[in-house]
Amino acid sequence: MPLKEETAFYKVCFNSMLVGILVCNKKKEIILSNNPLSQIFGYPSNDLHYKNADLLFDNKNLLNEFIQNPSDNKYKTVIECFGLKKDGGKIPLELSFGRIEYVGENYYKALITDISERKAKEEKITTKNFQLEKEVELRNIELENVIKKLKNSLNKEIELNNLKTSFISLASHEFKTPLSAILTSAELIVKYAHLAKTEKINEHLYKVKKLINYLNEMVDSILTLENIECGKIIPLYIKINLDEFISRIIKSSKPLLLKNQKIIFTSNCEEYIYQDAKILEIIISNILFNAIKYSKENGIIKISCSFNKSYLILQIEDDGIGIPKKDHDFIFKRFFRAKNASYFPGTGIGLNIVKGYVDYFKGIISFKSEENKGAIFNVQLPKIKNYE
């Protein structure tokens, strides 16, 4: 093949390559380039000859670094960088460098590929992956919320079943025992009526009346629990003289006192306050009646009331059986009864009612107790001086 034809053939081969080819001297002057290179950078054919190769790259140190240290390991693999088109636009490129020695001179070549399409696809995949990750994250959060709700529902169902069991146990014992006693007294009343024993009849009538009052109080307590649970509390505030109010509660509790039990009332409550009298009575009487019930004969029960700037402070102290430490966390739970209280009559709802009312009024209830060393209950209720 003649030299002229060979040159033409090599040129065709050179321009038919799928990558851009750039050859420059040590001054970075482009001495050889193919058509694909011109197309990548938007230059006319042969327009790049003898131009500085730096104008094609965003990083102006790229060629310098290669020329100074062509054997660096980073040049043994392809490099990604940004190129600059003739119109100033940036394009992502993939480059591989090499050195050529010809007639005693060193030349530097770069095989350049436009990777715009690949980068666009990668960006699309990255965006899609990010969206999928966010979607998965969102679905995980939704799933966690569903699981949490299911657990809460399950816990509530378990709690409800436990409450039902406790209520059935309560009803079977606390209702059945008084009802059985009422039935027995009724049968005895009929018997004594035939014998005209008025004294015995009156004795059993009093007993029936007392048991019926006990059942009424128990039903009222259960209804009170329902009202607290459903938020159906409608306070009726009235002006109260606390000294007189607490003294009346103490007087009404005297029939419950065991042999030689005493109640000592210390008062620093000369102020009048506004409060719901019925609710306040329930709070005080429940704690006081427990103190009486769980104390021994000859025991002393202390009641005190005082004020600070913001609260009415009530304290009821007894020297009774106390509350075991392991039961402290459960003492305000509905139907809960401390282990050492199982031989005493009771429903396990009194302190739950007290806690419900105190919480409703944004008050504080606390206690200190040790088994067989009595208990001290403290109640703080926000002080209302004026109410309209």
C-alpha positions as CSV (number, residue, x, y, z in Angstrom):
1,M,0.0,0.0,0.0
2,P,1.5,3.4,-1.0
3,L,2.4,5.7,1.9
4,K,-0.3,8.2,0.9
5,E,-2.9,5.5,1.0
6,E,-1.6,4.2,4.3
7,T,-1.9,7.6,5.9
8,A,-5.4,8.0,4.6
9,F,-6.3,4.6,6.0
10,Y,-4.8,5.3,9.4
11,K,-6.7,8.6,9.5
12,V,-10.0,6.8,8.7
13,C,-9.2,4.3,11.5
14,F,-8.2,7.1,13.9
15,N,-11.5,9.0,13.3
16,S,-13.7,5.9,13.5
17,M,-12.7,5.2,17.1
18,L,-15.5,5.2,19.6
19,V,-13.5,7.4,22.0
20,G,-11.9,10.7,21.7
21,I,-8.1,10.6,21.3
22,L,-5.9,13.5,22.3
23,V,-2.1,13.7,22.0
24,C,-0.1,16.6,23.3
25,N,3.5,17.5,23.8
26,K,5.1,18.5,27.1
27,K,3.9,22.0,26.6
28,K,0.4,20.6,26.6
29,E,-0.1,21.7,23.0
30,I,-2.5,19.4,21.1
31,I,-0.7,18.0,18.2
32,L,-3.1,15.2,17.3
33,S,-6.9,14.7,17.9
34,N,-9.6,12.7,16.2
35,N,-13.1,13.7,15.1
36,P,-14.8,12.0,18.1
37,L,-12.8,14.3,20.4
38,S,-14.0,17.4,18.5
39,Q,-17.6,16.1,18.7
40,I,-17.3,15.5,22.5
41,F,-16.1,19.1,23.2
42,G,-18.2,20.8,20.4
43,Y,-15.2,22.0,18.3
44,P,-15.0,21.8,14.5
45,S,-12.6,19.3,13.1
46,N,-8.9,20.3,13.3
47,D,-9.9,23.3,15.4
48,L,-8.1,22.0,18.4
49,H,-4.6,21.6,16.8
50,Y,-1.9,23.4,18.8
51,K,-4.4,24.7,21.4
52,N,-3.5,24.2,25.1
53,A,-5.1,20.9,26.3
54,D,-6.0,22.5,29.6
55,L,-8.9,24.4,28.0
56,L,-10.7,21.0,27.7
57,F,-10.6,20.2,31.4
58,D,-12.3,21.8,34.5
59,N,-9.3,20.7,36.6
60,K,-6.3,22.7,35.1
61,N,-3.8,20.7,37.1
62,L,-4.9,17.4,35.7
63,L,-2.4,17.2,32.8
64,N,0.4,18.8,34.8
65,E,0.1,16.1,37.4
66,F,0.3,13.4,34.8
67,I,3.2,14.9,32.9
68,Q,5.2,15.3,36.2
69,N,4.4,11.8,37.5
70,P,3.1,9.5,34.7
71,S,3.9,6.4,36.7
72,D,1.6,7.2,39.6
73,N,-0.7,4.4,40.4
74,K,-3.8,6.5,39.9
75,Y,-3.1,6.8,36.2
76,K,-3.1,3.0,35.8
77,T,-6.9,3.0,35.9
78,V,-9.5,5.2,34.4
79,I,-10.2,8.6,35.9
80,E,-13.5,10.5,36.1
81,C,-13.5,14.3,35.8
82,F,-15.4,17.2,34.2
83,G,-14.6,18.5,30.8
84,L,-15.4,22.0,29.4
85,K,-17.1,22.3,26.0
86,K,-16.5,25.1,23.6
87,D,-19.8,26.7,24.7
88,G,-18.8,26.6,28.3
89,G,-20.9,23.7,29.3
90,K,-19.5,21.0,31.7
91,I,-19.6,17.3,30.7
92,P,-18.6,14.3,32.8
93,L,-15.7,12.4,31.2
94,E,-13.8,9.1,31.7
95,L,-10.1,9.4,30.9
96,S,-7.2,7.0,30.6
97,F,-3.7,8.5,30.2
98,G,-0.6,7.2,28.5
99,R,2.9,8.3,27.5
100,I,4.4,7.9,24.0
101,E,8.0,8.3,23.0
102,Y,8.7,9.2,19.4
103,V,12.0,10.3,17.8
104,G,13.4,11.0,21.2
105,E,10.5,13.2,22.4
106,N,7.8,12.4,25.0
107,Y,4.2,12.8,24.1
108,Y,1.1,12.3,26.2
109,K,-2.1,10.7,25.1
110,A,-5.5,10.7,26.7
111,L,-8.4,8.4,25.7
112,I,-11.6,10.3,26.5
113,T,-15.1,9.1,26.7
114,D,-18.2,11.2,27.2
115,I,-20.1,9.5,30.1
116,S,-23.0,11.9,30.2
117,E,-25.6,9.3,29.5
118,R,-24.2,6.9,32.0
119,K,-24.1,9.5,34.7
120,A,-27.7,10.5,33.9
121,K,-28.7,6.9,34.3
122,E,-26.7,6.6,37.6
123,E,-28.3,9.8,38.8
124,K,-31.7,8.5,38.0
125,I,-30.9,5.2,39.8
126,T,-29.5,7.1,42.8
127,T,-32.7,9.3,42.9
128,K,-34.9,6.2,42.6
129,N,-32.9,4.4,45.3
130,F,-33.2,7.5,47.6
131,Q,-37.0,7.6,46.9
132,L,-37.2,3.8,47.6
133,E,-35.2,4.2,50.9
134,K,-37.5,7.0,52.0
135,E,-40.6,5.0,51.0
136,V,-39.2,2.0,53.0
137,E,-38.4,4.3,55.9
138,L,-41.9,5.7,55.8
139,R,-43.5,2.3,55.6
140,N,-41.3,1.1,58.5
141,I,-42.5,4.0,60.6
142,E,-46.1,3.2,59.6
143,L,-45.5,-0.4,60.4
144,E,-44.0,0.5,63.8
145,N,-47.0,2.7,64.5
146,V,-49.4,-0.1,63.6
147,I,-47.5,-2.6,65.8
148,K,-47.4,0.0,68.6
149,K,-51.2,0.5,68.3
150,L,-51.7,-3.3,68.2
151,K,-49.6,-3.7,71.3
152,N,-51.5,-0.9,73.1
153,S,-54.8,-2.5,72.0
154,L,-53.6,-5.9,73.2
155,N,-52.4,-4.4,76.5
156,K,-55.8,-2.6,76.9
157,E,-57.6,-5.8,76.1
158,I,-55.5,-7.7,78.7
159,E,-56.1,-4.9,81.2
160,L,-59.8,-4.9,80.5
161,N,-60.0,-8.7,80.9
162,N,-58.0,-8.4,84.2
163,L,-60.5,-5.7,85.3
164,K,-63.4,-7.9,84.4
165,T,-61.9,-10.8,86.3
166,S,-61.3,-8.5,89.3
167,F,-64.8,-7.1,89.1
168,I,-66.3,-10.6,88.9
169,S,-64.3,-11.5,92.0
170,L,-65.4,-8.3,93.7
171,A,-69.0,-8.9,92.8
172,S,-68.9,-12.5,93.9
173,H,-67.5,-11.7,97.3
174,E,-68.2,-8.1,98.2
175,F,-71.8,-8.2,96.9
176,K,-72.7,-11.8,97.7
177,T,-71.6,-11.6,101.4
178,P,-73.8,-8.7,102.3
179,L,-76.7,-10.0,100.2
180,S,-76.4,-13.4,102.0
181,A,-76.4,-11.6,105.4
182,I,-79.5,-9.5,104.3
183,L,-81.3,-12.7,103.3
184,T,-80.5,-14.4,106.6
185,S,-81.7,-11.3,108.6
186,A,-84.9,-11.2,106.5
187,E,-85.6,-14.9,107.3
188,L,-84.9,-14.2,111.0
189,I,-87.2,-11.1,111.0
190,V,-90.0,-13.3,109.7
191,K,-89.3,-15.9,112.4
192,Y,-89.2,-13.3,115.2
193,A,-92.4,-11.6,113.9
194,H,-94.2,-14.9,114.7
195,L,-92.6,-14.8,118.1
196,A,-93.4,-11.1,118.6
197,K,-89.7,-10.4,119.5
198,T,-89.6,-6.7,118.6
199,E,-86.1,-6.1,120.0
200,K,-84.6,-8.9,117.7
201,I,-86.6,-7.6,114.7
202,N,-85.2,-4.1,115.2
203,E,-81.7,-5.5,115.6
204,H,-81.9,-7.3,112.3
205,L,-83.7,-4.3,110.6
206,Y,-80.8,-2.1,111.6
207,K,-78.3,-4.7,110.3
208,V,-80.2,-4.9,106.9
209,K,-80.3,-1.1,106.7
210,K,-76.5,-1.0,107.4
211,L,-75.7,-3.6,104.7
212,I,-77.9,-1.9,102.2
213,N,-76.1,1.4,102.8
214,Y,-72.8,-0.5,102.3
215,L,-74.0,-1.9,99.0
216,N,-75.2,1.5,97.9
217,E,-71.8,3.0,98.7
218,M,-70.1,0.3,96.7
219,V,-72.4,0.9,93.7
220,D,-71.7,4.6,94.0
221,S,-68.0,3.9,94.0
222,I,-68.2,1.9,90.9
223,L,-70.3,4.6,89.2
224,T,-67.7,7.2,90.3
225,L,-65.0,5.1,88.7
226,E,-67.0,5.1,85.5
227,N,-67.4,8.9,85.6
228,I,-63.7,9.4,86.2
229,E,-62.8,7.0,83.4
230,C,-65.1,8.7,80.9
231,G,-64.3,12.2,82.0
232,K,-67.8,12.9,83.2
233,I,-66.8,14.9,86.2
234,I,-68.7,18.2,86.6
235,P,-67.5,19.9,89.8
236,L,-69.9,22.0,91.8
237,Y,-67.8,24.5,93.6
238,I,-69.0,26.0,96.9
239,K,-67.4,28.0,99.7
240,I,-66.1,25.7,102.4
241,N,-64.8,26.2,105.9
242,L,-62.3,23.4,106.1
243,D,-62.1,23.1,109.8
244,E,-65.9,22.5,110.1
245,F,-65.9,20.3,107.0
246,I,-63.2,18.0,108.2
247,S,-64.7,17.9,111.7
248,R,-68.0,16.7,110.2
249,I,-66.2,13.9,108.3
250,I,-64.4,12.8,111.5
251,K,-67.7,12.8,113.4
252,S,-69.3,10.6,110.8
253,S,-66.4,8.2,111.0
254,K,-66.6,7.6,114.7
255,P,-69.0,4.6,114.4
256,L,-66.2,2.9,112.4
257,L,-63.6,3.3,115.1
258,L,-62.2,0.2,116.7
259,K,-61.8,-0.1,120.4
260,N,-60.0,2.8,121.9
261,Q,-59.0,4.2,118.5
262,K,-58.5,8.0,118.5
263,I,-58.5,10.6,115.8
264,I,-56.4,13.7,116.4
265,F,-57.2,16.7,114.1
266,T,-54.6,19.5,113.8
267,S,-55.8,22.4,111.7
268,N,-54.2,25.5,110.2
269,C,-57.0,26.0,107.8
270,E,-58.8,29.2,108.9
271,E,-59.2,30.3,105.3
272,Y,-62.3,29.6,103.2
273,I,-61.8,27.8,99.9
274,Y,-63.9,27.0,96.9
275,Q,-64.1,23.3,96.1
276,D,-66.5,20.5,95.2
277,A,-67.7,19.4,98.7
278,K,-68.8,15.9,97.6
279,I,-65.5,15.2,95.8
280,L,-63.4,16.6,98.7
281,E,-65.4,14.4,101.1
282,I,-64.7,11.3,99.0
283,I,-61.0,12.1,98.9
284,I,-60.7,12.6,102.7
285,S,-63.1,9.9,103.8
286,N,-61.6,7.2,101.7
287,I,-58.1,7.8,103.1
288,L,-59.4,8.2,106.6
289,F,-61.6,5.1,106.6
290,N,-58.6,3.1,105.3
291,A,-56.5,4.5,108.2
292,I,-59.3,3.3,110.6
293,K,-59.7,-0.1,109.0
294,Y,-56.1,-1.0,108.8
295,S,-55.1,0.3,112.2
296,K,-55.2,-1.7,115.4
297,E,-57.2,-1.2,118.5
298,N,-55.9,1.7,120.7
299,G,-54.4,3.2,117.6
300,I,-54.0,6.9,116.9
301,I,-55.0,8.5,113.5
302,K,-53.7,12.0,112.9
303,I,-55.3,14.4,110.4
304,S,-53.9,17.8,109.6
305,C,-54.6,20.5,107.0
306,S,-52.7,23.6,106.0
307,F,-52.1,26.0,103.1
308,N,-49.1,27.2,101.2
309,K,-49.2,29.8,98.5
310,S,-50.8,27.6,95.9
311,Y,-52.1,24.4,97.5
312,L,-54.4,23.0,100.2
313,I,-52.4,20.3,102.0
314,L,-54.0,17.4,103.7
315,Q,-52.2,14.7,105.6
316,I,-53.6,11.6,107.2
317,E,-51.3,9.4,109.3
318,D,-52.0,6.0,110.9
319,D,-50.0,3.4,112.9
320,G,-51.6,0.4,111.2
321,I,-50.4,-2.5,109.1
322,G,-48.7,-0.3,106.5
323,I,-48.0,-1.1,102.8
324,P,-45.4,-3.6,101.7
325,K,-42.7,-1.9,99.6
326,K,-43.3,-4.3,96.7
327,D,-46.9,-3.1,96.5
328,H,-46.1,0.7,96.5
329,D,-46.2,1.0,92.7
330,F,-49.6,-0.6,92.4
331,I,-51.5,0.9,95.4
332,F,-53.5,3.3,93.2
333,K,-54.4,0.7,90.6
334,R,-58.0,-0.2,90.3
335,F,-59.1,-3.3,92.3
336,F,-55.5,-3.7,93.7
337,R,-55.2,-4.7,97.3
338,A,-51.9,-5.0,99.1
339,K,-51.0,-8.6,100.1
340,N,-51.3,-7.8,103.8
341,A,-54.8,-6.4,103.4
342,S,-56.4,-9.5,102.0
343,Y,-58.0,-10.4,105.3
344,F,-59.7,-7.0,105.6
345,P,-63.0,-6.2,103.9
346,G,-62.6,-3.9,100.9
347,T,-62.9,-3.5,97.1
348,G,-59.6,-2.1,96.1
349,I,-61.2,0.9,94.3
350,G,-61.1,3.6,97.0
351,L,-57.6,4.9,96.4
352,N,-58.1,4.6,92.7
353,I,-61.0,7.0,93.0
354,V,-59.0,9.3,95.2
355,K,-56.1,9.3,92.6
356,G,-58.6,9.9,89.8
357,Y,-60.1,13.0,91.5
358,V,-56.7,14.4,92.6
359,D,-55.4,14.0,89.0
360,Y,-58.5,15.7,87.6
361,F,-57.9,18.8,89.8
362,K,-54.2,18.7,88.8
363,G,-53.2,18.0,92.4
364,I,-50.6,15.7,93.9
365,I,-51.0,12.6,96.0
366,S,-48.2,10.7,97.7
367,F,-47.5,8.4,100.6
368,K,-44.8,7.0,102.8
369,S,-45.2,3.6,104.3
370,E,-43.5,0.5,105.6
371,E,-45.1,-2.8,106.5
372,N,-46.3,-2.9,110.1
373,K,-45.2,0.7,110.6
374,G,-48.3,2.6,109.4
375,A,-48.8,5.0,106.5
376,I,-48.8,8.7,105.8
377,F,-50.9,10.0,102.9
378,N,-50.4,13.5,101.6
379,V,-52.8,15.2,99.3
380,Q,-52.2,18.6,97.7
381,L,-55.1,20.3,95.8
382,P,-54.8,23.6,94.0
383,K,-56.2,26.4,96.2
384,I,-59.2,28.2,94.7
385,K,-60.0,31.4,96.6
386,N,-62.5,32.8,94.2
387,Y,-64.9,31.0,91.8
388,E,-67.6,32.4,89.6
